[in-house]
Amino acid sequence: MSEGEIIKVTSKGQITIPAKIRSALSLDRDSHLYVAKAGKLLVMKKVDELSLDEISSLLQAVACERGVTKEILMEDAERIRAQLMEERDVQT
């Protein structure tokens, strides 16, 4: 494990990632990080480096948390498809 640094959490819950770490990981002003709790650790990963499996797991967790089922998604997709087809027919 690389050498760490002590940082402070602000009253708004914000942290500053030390410059040396930002530089080593190519983090700039517009970088997005995925943050997760792993036991008592805080783990961050650049969003653009997430694998499809990791993205799928994240979406599944969010869907489950919000009560979204495959059936609901399929119904919504079918409804939207029908609307798009109807709009296309109106335009032609």
Gaussian input, Z-matrix of N, CA and C with variables (Angstrom, degrees):
# hf/3-21g

backbone

0 1
 N
 C     1     B1
 C     2     B2     1     A1
 N     3     B3     2     A2     1     D1
 C     4     B4     3     A3     2     D2
 C     5     B5     4     A4     3     D3
 N     6     B6     5     A5     4     D4
 C     7     B7     6     A6     5     D5
 C     8     B8     7     A7     6     D6
 N     9     B9     8     A8     7     D7
 C    10    B10     9     A9     8     D8
 C    11    B11    10    A10     9     D9
 N    12    B12    11    A11    10    D10
 C    13    B13    12    A12    11    D11
 C    14    B14    13    A13    12    D12
 N    15    B15    14    A14    13    D13
 C    16    B16    15    A15    14    D14
 C    17    B17    16    A16    15    D15
 N    18    B18    17    A17    16    D16
 C    19    B19    18    A18    17    D17
 C    20    B20    19    A19    18    D18
 N    21    B21    20    A20    19    D19
 C    22    B22    21    A21    20    D20
 C    23    B23    22    A22    21    D21
 N    24    B24    23    A23    22    D22
 C    25    B25    24    A24    23    D23
 C    26    B26    25    A25    24    D24
 N    27    B27    26    A26    25    D25
 C    28    B28    27    A27    26    D26
 C    29    B29    28    A28    27    D27
 N    30    B30    29    A29    28    D28
 C    31    B31    30    A30    29    D29
 C    32    B32    31    A31    30    D30
 N    33    B33    32    A32    31    D31
 C    34    B34    33    A33    32    D32
 C    35    B35    34    A34    33    D33
 N    36    B36    35    A35    34    D34
 C    37    B37    36    A36    35    D35
 C    38    B38    37    A37    36    D36
 N    39    B39    38    A38    37    D37
 C    40    B40    39    A39    38    D38
 C    41    B41    40    A40    39    D39
 N    42    B42    41    A41    40    D40
 C    43    B43    42    A42    41    D41
 C    44    B44    43    A43    42    D42
 N    45    B45    44    A44    43    D43
 C    46    B46    45    A45    44    D44
 C    47    B47    46    A46    45    D45
 N    48    B48    47    A47    46    D46
 C    49    B49    48    A48    47    D47
 C    50    B50    49    A49    48    D48
 N    51    B51    50    A50    49    D49
 C    52    B52    51    A51    50    D50
 C    53    B53    52    A52    51    D51
 N    54    B54    53    A53    52    D52
 C    55    B55    54    A54    53    D53
 C    56    B56    55    A55    54    D54
 N    57    B57    56    A56    55    D55
 C    58    B58    57    A57    56    D56
 C    59    B59    58    A58    57    D57
 N    60    B60    59    A59    58    D58
 C    61    B61    60    A60    59    D59
 C    62    B62    61    A61    60    D60
 N    63    B63    62    A62    61    D61
 C    64    B64    63    A63    62    D62
 C    65    B65    64    A64    63    D63
 N    66    B66    65    A65    64    D64
 C    67    B67    66    A66    65    D65
 C    68    B68    67    A67    66    D66
 N    69    B69    68    A68    67    D67
 C    70    B70    69    A69    68    D68
 C    71    B71    70    A70    69    D69
 N    72    B72    71    A71    70    D70
 C    73    B73    72    A72    71    D71
 C    74    B74    73    A73    72    D72
 N    75    B75    74    A74    73    D73
 C    76    B76    75    A75    74    D74
 C    77    B77    76    A76    75    D75
 N    78    B78    77    A77    76    D76
 C    79    B79    78    A78    77    D77
 C    80    B80    79    A79    78    D78
 N    81    B81    80    A80    79    D79
 C    82    B82    81    A81    80    D80
 C    83    B83    82    A82    81    D81
 N    84    B84    83    A83    82    D82
 C    85    B85    84    A84    83    D83
 C    86    B86    85    A85    84    D84
 N    87    B87    86    A86    85    D85
 C    88    B88    87    A87    86    D86
 C    89    B89    88    A88    87    D87
 N    90    B90    89    A89    88    D88
 C    91    B91    90    A90    89    D89
 C    92    B92    91    A91    90    D90
 N    93    B93    92    A92    91    D91
 C    94    B94    93    A93    92    D92
 C    95    B95    94    A94    93    D93
 N    96    B96    95    A95    94    D94
 C    97    B97    96    A96    95    D95
 C    98    B98    97    A97    96    D96
 N    99    B99    98    A98    97    D97
 C   100   B100    99    A99    98    D98
 C   101   B101   100   A100    99    D99
 N   102   B102   101   A101   100   D100
 C   103   B103   102   A102   101   D101
 C   104   B104   103   A103   102   D102
 N   105   B105   104   A104   103   D103
 C   106   B106   105   A105   104   D104
 C   107   B107   106   A106   105   D105
 N   108   B108   107   A107   106   D106
 C   109   B109   108   A108   107   D107
 C   110   B110   109   A109   108   D108
 N   111   B111   110   A110   109   D109
 C   112   B112   111   A111   110   D110
 C   113   B113   112   A112   111   D111
 N   114   B114   113   A113   112   D112
 C   115   B115   114   A114   113   D113
 C   116   B116   115   A115   114   D114
 N   117   B117   116   A116   115   D115
 C   118   B118   117   A117   116   D116
 C   119   B119   118   A118   117   D117
 N   120   B120   119   A119   118   D118
 C   121   B121   120   A120   119   D119
 C   122   B122   121   A121   120   D120
 N   123   B123   122   A122   121   D121
 C   124   B124   123   A123   122   D122
 C   125   B125   124   A124   123   D123
 N   126   B126   125   A125   124   D124
 C   127   B127   126   A126   125   D125
 C   128   B128   127   A127   126   D126
 N   129   B129   128   A128   127   D127
 C   130   B130   129   A129   128   D128
 C   131   B131   130   A130   129   D129
 N   132   B132   131   A131   130   D130
 C   133   B133   132   A132   131   D131
 C   134   B134   133   A133   132   D132
 N   135   B135   134   A134   133   D133
 C   136   B136   135   A135   134   D134
 C   137   B137   136   A136   135   D135
 N   138   B138   137   A137   136   D136
 C   139   B139   138   A138   137   D137
 C   140   B140   139   A139   138   D138
 N   141   B141   140   A140   139   D139
 C   142   B142   141   A141   140   D140
 C   143   B143   142   A142   141   D141
 N   144   B144   143   A143   142   D142
 C   145   B145   144   A144   143   D143
 C   146   B146   145   A145   144   D144
 N   147   B147   146   A146   145   D145
 C   148   B148   147   A147   146   D146
 C   149   B149   148   A148   147   D147
 N   150   B150   149   A149   148   D148
 C   151   B151   150   A150   149   D149
 C   152   B152   151   A151   150   D150
 N   153   B153   152   A152   151   D151
 C   154   B154   153   A153   152   D152
 C   155   B155   154   A154   153   D153
 N   156   B156   155   A155   154   D154
 C   157   B157   156   A156   155   D155
 C   158   B158   157   A157   156   D156
 N   159   B159   158   A158   157   D157
 C   160   B160   159   A159   158   D158
 C   161   B161   160   A160   159   D159
 N   162   B162   161   A161   160   D160
 C   163   B163   162   A162   161   D161
 C   164   B164   163   A163   162   D162
 N   165   B165   164   A164   163   D163
 C   166   B166   165   A165   164   D164
 C   167   B167   166   A166   165   D165
 N   168   B168   167   A167   166   D166
 C   169   B169   168   A168   167   D167
 C   170   B170   169   A169   168   D168
 N   171   B171   170   A170   169   D169
 C   172   B172   171   A171   170   D170
 C   173   B173   172   A172   171   D171
 N   174   B174   173   A173   172   D172
 C   175   B175   174   A174   173   D173
 C   176   B176   175   A175   174   D174
 N   177   B177   176   A176   175   D175
 C   178   B178   177   A177   176   D176
 C   179   B179   178   A178   177   D177
 N   180   B180   179   A179   178   D178
 C   181   B181   180   A180   179   D179
 C   182   B182   181   A181   180   D180
 N   183   B183   182   A182   181   D181
 C   184   B184   183   A183   182   D182
 C   185   B185   184   A184   183   D183
 N   186   B186   185   A185   184   D184
 C   187   B187   186   A186   185   D185
 C   188   B188   187   A187   186   D186
 N   189   B189   188   A188   187   D187
 C   190   B190   189   A189   188   D188
 C   191   B191   190   A190   189   D189
 N   192   B192   191   A191   190   D190
 C   193   B193   192   A192   191   D191
 C   194   B194   193   A193   192   D192
 N   195   B195   194   A194   193   D193
 C   196   B196   195   A195   194   D194
 C   197   B197   196   A196   195   D195
 N   198   B198   197   A197   196   D196
 C   199   B199   198   A198   197   D197
 C   200   B200   199   A199   198   D198
 N   201   B201   200   A200   199   D199
 C   202   B202   201   A201   200   D200
 C   203   B203   202   A202   201   D201
 N   204   B204   203   A203   202   D202
 C   205   B205   204   A204   203   D203
 C   206   B206   205   A205   204   D204
 N   207   B207   206   A206   205   D205
 C   208   B208   207   A207   206   D206
 C   209   B209   208   A208   207   D207
 N   210   B210   209   A209   208   D208
 C   211   B211   210   A210   209   D209
 C   212   B212   211   A211   210   D210
 N   213   B213   212   A212   211   D211
 C   214   B214   213   A213   212   D212
 C   215   B215   214   A214   213   D213
 N   216   B216   215   A215   214   D214
 C   217   B217   216   A216   215   D215
 C   218   B218   217   A217   216   D216
 N   219   B219   218   A218   217   D217
 C   220   B220   219   A219   218   D218
 C   221   B221   220   A220   219   D219
 N   222   B222   221   A221   220   D220
 C   223   B223   222   A222   221   D221
 C   224   B224   223   A223   222   D222
 N   225   B225   224   A224   223   D223
 C   226   B226   225   A225   224   D224
 C   227   B227   226   A226   225   D225
 N   228   B228   227   A227   226   D226
 C   229   B229   228   A228   227   D227
 C   230   B230   229   A229   228   D228
 N   231   B231   230   A230   229   D229
 C   232   B232   231   A231   230   D230
 C   233   B233   232   A232   231   D231
 N   234   B234   233   A233   232   D232
 C   235   B235   234   A234   233   D233
 C   236   B236   235   A235   234   D234
 N   237   B237   236   A236   235   D235
 C   238   B238   237   A237   236   D236
 C   239   B239   238   A238   237   D237
 N   240   B240   239   A239   238   D238
 C   241   B241   240   A240   239   D239
 C   242   B242   241   A241   240   D240
 N   243   B243   242   A242   241   D241
 C   244   B244   243   A243   242   D242
 C   245   B245   244   A244   243   D243
 N   246   B246   245   A245   244   D244
 C   247   B247   246   A246   245   D245
 C   248   B248   247   A247   246   D246
 N   249   B249   248   A248   247   D247
 C   250   B250   249   A249   248   D248
 C   251   B251   250   A250   249   D249
 N   252   B252   251   A251   250   D250
 C   253   B253   252   A252   251   D251
 C   254   B254   253   A253   252   D252
 N   255   B255   254   A254   253   D253
 C   256   B256   255   A255   254   D254
 C   257   B257   256   A256   255   D255
 N   258   B258   257   A257   256   D256
 C   259   B259   258   A258   257   D257
 C   260   B260   259   A259   258   D258
 N   261   B261   260   A260   259   D259
 C   262   B262   261   A261   260   D260
 C   263   B263   262   A262   261   D261
 N   264   B264   263   A263   262   D262
 C   265   B265   264   A264   263   D263
 C   266   B266   265   A265   264   D264
 N   267   B267   266   A266   265   D265
 C   268   B268   267   A267   266   D266
 C   269   B269   268   A268   267   D267
 N   270   B270   269   A269   268   D268
 C   271   B271   270   A270   269   D269
 C   272   B272   271   A271   270   D270
 N   273   B273   272   A272   271   D271
 C   274   B274   273   A273   272   D272
 C   275   B275   274   A274   273   D273

   B1=1.4564
   B2=1.5211
   B3=1.3389
   B4=1.4601
   B5=1.5236
   B6=1.3180
   B7=1.4545
   B8=1.5209
   B9=1.3022
   B10=1.4531
   B11=1.5122
   B12=1.3088
   B13=1.4570
   B14=1.5153
   B15=1.3084
   B16=1.4524
   B17=1.5283
   B18=1.3258
   B19=1.4587
   B20=1.5248
   B21=1.3143
   B22=1.4661
   B23=1.5225
   B24=1.3165
   B25=1.4598
   B26=1.5278
   B27=1.3405
   B28=1.4671
   B29=1.5290
   B30=1.3231
   B31=1.4632
   B32=1.5250
   B33=1.3425
   B34=1.4629
   B35=1.5258
   B36=1.3275
   B37=1.4622
   B38=1.5136
   B39=1.3150
   B40=1.4538
   B41=1.5234
   B42=1.3356
   B43=1.4566
   B44=1.5251
   B45=1.3166
   B46=1.4566
   B47=1.5110
   B48=1.3212
   B49=1.4590
   B50=1.5271
   B51=1.3282
   B52=1.4622
   B53=1.5357
   B54=1.3381
   B55=1.4653
   B56=1.5219
   B57=1.3259
   B58=1.4567
   B59=1.5406
   B60=1.3246
   B61=1.4688
   B62=1.5216
   B63=1.3448
   B64=1.4705
   B65=1.5197
   B66=1.3086
   B67=1.4618
   B68=1.5296
   B69=1.3222
   B70=1.4709
   B71=1.5231
   B72=1.3413
   B73=1.4679
   B74=1.5270
   B75=1.3262
   B76=1.4721
   B77=1.5268
   B78=1.3203
   B79=1.4644
   B80=1.5140
   B81=1.3183
   B82=1.4521
   B83=1.5223
   B84=1.2937
   B85=1.4610
   B86=1.5316
   B87=1.3132
   B88=1.4609
   B89=1.5219
   B90=1.3183
   B91=1.4656
   B92=1.5239
   B93=1.3324
   B94=1.4598
   B95=1.5205
   B96=1.3271
   B97=1.4553
   B98=1.5189
   B99=1.3226
   B100=1.4589
   B101=1.5201
   B102=1.3288
   B103=1.4581
   B104=1.5227
   B105=1.3367
   B106=1.4659
   B107=1.5185
   B108=1.3093
   B109=1.4585
   B110=1.5210
   B111=1.3152
   B112=1.4621
   B113=1.5278
   B114=1.3308
   B115=1.4602
   B116=1.5167
   B117=1.3216
   B118=1.4698
   B119=1.5261
   B120=1.3333
   B121=1.4649
   B122=1.5172
   B123=1.3127
   B124=1.4575
   B125=1.5256
   B126=1.3258
   B127=1.4636
   B128=1.5201
   B129=1.3327
   B130=1.4600
   B131=1.5254
   B132=1.3357
   B133=1.4498
   B134=1.5210
   B135=1.3403
   B136=1.4601
   B137=1.5217
   B138=1.3167
   B139=1.4613
   B140=1.5210
   B141=1.3327
   B142=1.4637
   B143=1.5212
   B144=1.3245
   B145=1.4625
   B146=1.5315
   B147=1.3375
   B148=1.4599
   B149=1.5259
   B150=1.3251
   B151=1.4606
   B152=1.5291
   B153=1.3272
   B154=1.4651
   B155=1.5260
   B156=1.3233
   B157=1.4667
   B158=1.5264
   B159=1.3305
   B160=1.4622
   B161=1.5268
   B162=1.3209
   B163=1.4636
   B164=1.5220
   B165=1.3179
   B166=1.4657
   B167=1.5299
   B168=1.3181
   B169=1.4668
   B170=1.5236
   B171=1.3343
   B172=1.4633
   B173=1.5199
   B174=1.3351
   B175=1.4593
   B176=1.5226
   B177=1.3279
   B178=1.4666
   B179=1.5184
   B180=1.3127
   B181=1.4676
   B182=1.5243
   B183=1.3284
   B184=1.4723
   B185=1.5224
   B186=1.3289
   B187=1.4689
   B188=1.5257
   B189=1.3166
   B190=1.4720
   B191=1.5324
   B192=1.3163
   B193=1.4663
   B194=1.5270
   B195=1.3241
   B196=1.4608
   B197=1.5200
   B198=1.3318
   B199=1.4539
   B200=1.5180
   B201=1.3237
   B202=1.4602
   B203=1.5281
   B204=1.3279
   B205=1.4683
   B206=1.5256
   B207=1.3132
   B208=1.4637
   B209=1.5274
   B210=1.3233
   B211=1.4619
   B212=1.5265
   B213=1.3234
   B214=1.4646
   B215=1.5230
   B216=1.3330
   B217=1.4661
   B218=1.5219
   B219=1.3302
   B220=1.4646
   B221=1.5314
   B222=1.3405
   B223=1.4693
   B224=1.5293
   B225=1.3310
   B226=1.4644
   B227=1.5215
   B228=1.3132
   B229=1.4646
   B230=1.5247
   B231=1.3204
   B232=1.4705
   B233=1.5226
   B234=1.3163
   B235=1.4660
   B236=1.5227
   B237=1.3279
   B238=1.4619
   B239=1.5282
   B240=1.3298
   B241=1.4625
   B242=1.5270
   B243=1.3285
   B244=1.4633
   B245=1.5400
   B246=1.3284
   B247=1.4597
   B248=1.5267
   B249=1.3281
   B250=1.4600
   B251=1.5212
   B252=1.3240
   B253=1.4579
   B254=1.5312
   B255=1.3258
   B256=1.4601
   B257=1.5395
   B258=1.3363
   B259=1.4643
   B260=1.5327
   B261=1.3202
   B262=1.4652
   B263=1.5318
   B264=1.3333
   B265=1.4614
   B266=1.5217
   B267=1.3282
   B268=1.4538
   B269=1.5377
   B270=1.3274
   B271=1.4676
   B272=1.5259
   B273=1.3226
   B274=1.4710
   B275=1.5023
   A1=107.93
   A2=115.76
   A3=119.26
   A4=110.54
   A5=114.01
   A6=120.29
   A7=110.36
   A8=117.10
   A9=121.49
   A10=112.08
   A11=115.23
   A12=122.49
   A13=107.98
   A14=116.71
   A15=121.38
   A16=107.60
   A17=115.20
   A18=120.95
   A19=108.13
   A20=116.48
   A21=122.12
   A22=110.09
   A23=116.75
   A24=122.76
   A25=106.76
   A26=117.03
   A27=120.98
   A28=110.01
   A29=115.57
   A30=120.61
   A31=111.71
   A32=116.81
   A33=121.24
   A34=112.00
   A35=117.39
   A36=120.84
   A37=113.44
   A38=118.05
   A39=121.87
   A40=110.83
   A41=115.01
   A42=120.87
   A43=108.30
   A44=115.93
   A45=121.17
   A46=107.20
   A47=116.00
   A48=120.61
   A49=106.28
   A50=117.62
   A51=120.09
   A52=112.45
   A53=115.85
   A54=122.94
   A55=112.18
   A56=117.70
   A57=121.31
   A58=110.66
   A59=116.68
   A60=121.59
   A61=109.92
   A62=117.47
   A63=120.30
   A64=111.13
   A65=116.19
   A66=121.00
   A67=111.02
   A68=117.13
   A69=121.54
   A70=111.85
   A71=117.21
   A72=121.80
   A73=112.88
   A74=116.67
   A75=122.21
   A76=111.73
   A77=115.68
   A78=121.35
   A79=107.99
   A80=116.92
   A81=119.59
   A82=109.73
   A83=116.05
   A84=122.20
   A85=113.09
   A86=118.48
   A87=121.54
   A88=114.21
   A89=117.83
   A90=120.85
   A91=110.18
   A92=115.59
   A93=121.48
   A94=108.17
   A95=115.76
   A96=121.47
   A97=110.17
   A98=115.32
   A99=121.86
   A100=105.40
   A101=117.49
   A102=121.97
   A103=108.56
   A104=115.38
   A105=120.37
   A106=109.66
   A107=114.60
   A108=121.76
   A109=107.26
   A110=116.49
   A111=121.64
   A112=106.80
   A113=115.05
   A114=118.63
   A115=108.04
   A116=116.35
   A117=121.00
   A118=111.22
   A119=116.35
   A120=121.03
   A121=110.48
   A122=115.22
   A123=122.54
   A124=105.57
   A125=116.67
   A126=121.50
   A127=108.81
   A128=116.48
   A129=121.61
   A130=109.29
   A131=115.03
   A132=120.65
   A133=108.27
   A134=115.98
   A135=119.50
   A136=108.65
   A137=116.87
   A138=121.72
   A139=110.86
   A140=117.74
   A141=119.43
   A142=113.10
   A143=117.82
   A144=121.27
   A145=112.08
   A146=117.38
   A147=120.26
   A148=109.47
   A149=116.54
   A150=120.68
   A151=109.12
   A152=116.41
   A153=120.24
   A154=110.98
   A155=117.32
   A156=120.47
   A157=111.04
   A158=116.67
   A159=120.15
   A160=110.56
   A161=117.04
   A162=121.08
   A163=110.00
   A164=116.73
   A165=121.20
   A166=110.70
   A167=117.04
   A168=120.92
   A169=111.36
   A170=116.21
   A171=120.35
   A172=111.08
   A173=116.23
   A174=120.00
   A175=111.32
   A176=117.17
   A177=120.51
   A178=110.58
   A179=116.53
   A180=120.67
   A181=110.87
   A182=116.54
   A183=120.53
   A184=109.96
   A185=117.25
   A186=121.31
   A187=110.19
   A188=116.45
   A189=121.14
   A190=109.79
   A191=116.06
   A192=122.08
   A193=111.33
   A194=116.61
   A195=121.31
   A196=112.84
   A197=117.20
   A198=120.58
   A199=114.52
   A200=116.92
   A201=120.86
   A202=108.31
   A203=115.94
   A204=120.53
   A205=109.84
   A206=115.17
   A207=120.35
   A208=110.14
   A209=116.17
   A210=120.86
   A211=111.48
   A212=116.51
   A213=120.81
   A214=109.86
   A215=116.36
   A216=120.21
   A217=111.31
   A218=117.29
   A219=121.07
   A220=110.63
   A221=116.63
   A222=120.59
   A223=110.60
   A224=116.77
   A225=120.90
   A226=110.77
   A227=116.90
   A228=120.61
   A229=110.45
   A230=116.95
   A231=120.75
   A232=111.09
   A233=116.90
   A234=121.32
   A235=110.65
   A236=116.61
   A237=121.07
   A238=110.45
   A239=117.34
   A240=121.02
   A241=110.45
   A242=116.27
   A243=120.84
   A244=110.85
   A245=116.92
   A246=120.99
   A247=111.15
   A248=116.65
   A249=120.65
   A250=111.36
   A251=116.54
   A252=120.10
   A253=110.79
   A254=115.87
   A255=121.22
   A256=109.84
   A257=117.48
   A258=121.65
   A259=110.64
   A260=116.09
   A261=120.29
   A262=110.08
   A263=116.68
   A264=120.69
   A265=111.77
   A266=117.16
   A267=122.41
   A268=110.05
   A269=116.71
   A270=121.63
   A271=111.85
   A272=118.57
   A273=120.61
   A274=112.76
   D1=140.50
   D2=-179.29
   D3=-75.04
   D4=163.52
   D5=179.95
   D6=-65.93
   D7=133.41
   D8=-177.71
   D9=-98.77
   D10=174.52
   D11=176.76
   D12=-133.73
   D13=155.80
   D14=176.68
   D15=-93.88
   D16=129.42
   D17=178.47
   D18=-125.81
   D19=165.06
   D20=-177.47
   D21=-112.71
   D22=140.81
   D23=174.17
   D24=-91.67
   D25=129.05
   D26=-178.87
   D27=-77.89
   D28=174.30
   D29=178.70
   D30=-63.28
   D31=-21.99
   D32=177.97
   D33=-92.34
   D34=7.02
   D35=178.87
   D36=80.52
   D37=14.26
   D38=-178.09
   D39=-90.95
   D40=150.98
   D41=175.03
   D42=-130.25
   D43=159.47
   D44=173.67
   D45=-112.31
   D46=123.99
   D47=176.84
   D48=-81.32
   D49=126.03
   D50=-177.38
   D51=-54.61
   D52=143.99
   D53=-176.47
   D54=-54.16
   D55=-41.04
   D56=-178.33
   D57=-60.69
   D58=-40.01
   D59=179.45
   D60=-72.97
   D61=-43.71
   D62=177.55
   D63=-57.23
   D64=-43.61
   D65=-179.62
   D66=-65.25
   D67=-46.26
   D68=-178.63
   D69=-61.75
   D70=-31.54
   D71=-177.49
   D72=-100.45
   D73=5.01
   D74=-178.37
   D75=54.95
   D76=45.61
   D77=176.07
   D78=-92.19
   D79=126.09
   D80=176.01
   D81=-122.46
   D82=-173.01
   D83=-174.66
   D84=-55.33
   D85=-35.57
   D86=-176.74
   D87=-98.14
   D88=10.45
   D89=178.63
   D90=-69.78
   D91=144.44
   D92=175.50
   D93=-114.93
   D94=136.58
   D95=-179.59
   D96=-118.10
   D97=142.38
   D98=170.99
   D99=-93.82
   D100=130.79
   D101=-177.73
   D102=-119.60
   D103=132.18
   D104=179.03
   D105=-138.38
   D106=154.68
   D107=175.56
   D108=-95.92
   D109=128.14
   D110=177.08
   D111=-125.64
   D112=93.97
   D113=-173.75
   D114=66.00
   D115=-121.83
   D116=178.26
   D117=-101.18
   D118=14.84
   D119=178.65
   D120=-104.50
   D121=151.94
   D122=172.64
   D123=-108.21
   D124=122.22
   D125=-176.65
   D126=-115.26
   D127=132.89
   D128=178.62
   D129=-124.34
   D130=145.57
   D131=177.36
   D132=-145.08
   D133=141.40
   D134=177.59
   D135=-62.14
   D136=131.51
   D137=-177.74
   D138=-58.94
   D139=-40.00
   D140=-178.05
   D141=-71.22
   D142=-2.89
   D143=176.93
   D144=-107.75
   D145=5.18
   D146=177.86
   D147=-72.18
   D148=139.11
   D149=177.06
   D150=-80.17
   D151=164.92
   D152=177.48
   D153=-60.71
   D154=-36.92
   D155=177.80
   D156=-63.43
   D157=-41.76
   D158=178.95
   D159=-65.53
   D160=-42.04
   D161=178.67
   D162=-63.57
   D163=-43.56
   D164=179.00
   D165=-60.56
   D166=-44.08
   D167=178.97
   D168=-62.55
   D169=-41.00
   D170=178.62
   D171=-63.09
   D172=-46.66
   D173=-179.77
   D174=-64.08
   D175=-39.15
   D176=177.89
   D177=-62.16
   D178=-43.94
   D179=-179.32
   D180=-62.85
   D181=-44.32
   D182=179.69
   D183=-64.30
   D184=-44.63
   D185=-179.94
   D186=-60.65
   D187=-45.95
   D188=-179.84
   D189=-61.91
   D190=-44.67
   D191=179.92
   D192=-58.95
   D193=-35.43
   D194=-176.12
   D195=-97.70
   D196=4.54
   D197=176.43
   D198=76.11
   D199=21.18
   D200=179.13
   D201=-87.16
   D202=126.46
   D203=179.96
   D204=-108.50
   D205=167.98
   D206=177.03
   D207=-60.47
   D208=-38.22
   D209=179.70
   D210=-62.15
   D211=-42.96
   D212=178.72
   D213=-62.40
   D214=-44.89
   D215=179.35
   D216=-62.12
   D217=-41.15
   D218=-179.67
   D219=-65.80
   D220=-41.63
   D221=178.04
   D222=-62.44
   D223=-44.37
   D224=178.90
   D225=-63.70
   D226=-42.91
   D227=179.61
   D228=-61.97
   D229=-42.24
   D230=179.34
   D231=-66.05
   D232=-40.89
   D233=178.31
   D234=-62.30
   D235=-45.34
   D236=179.97
   D237=-66.03
   D238=-41.16
   D239=177.87
   D240=-59.21
   D241=-44.15
   D242=179.55
   D243=-63.11
   D244=-41.92
   D245=178.06
   D246=-62.11
   D247=-43.57
   D248=179.55
   D249=-63.82
   D250=-41.00
   D251=178.46
   D252=-64.84
   D253=-40.04
   D254=179.16
   D255=-64.42
   D256=-43.97
   D257=178.05
   D258=-62.17
   D259=-41.11
   D260=-179.37
   D261=-64.88
   D262=-40.40
   D263=179.18
   D264=-65.00
   D265=-35.97
   D266=179.57
   D267=-67.09
   D268=-36.33
   D269=-177.59
   D270=-73.84
   D271=-25.67
   D272=-176.75
   D273=-92.73

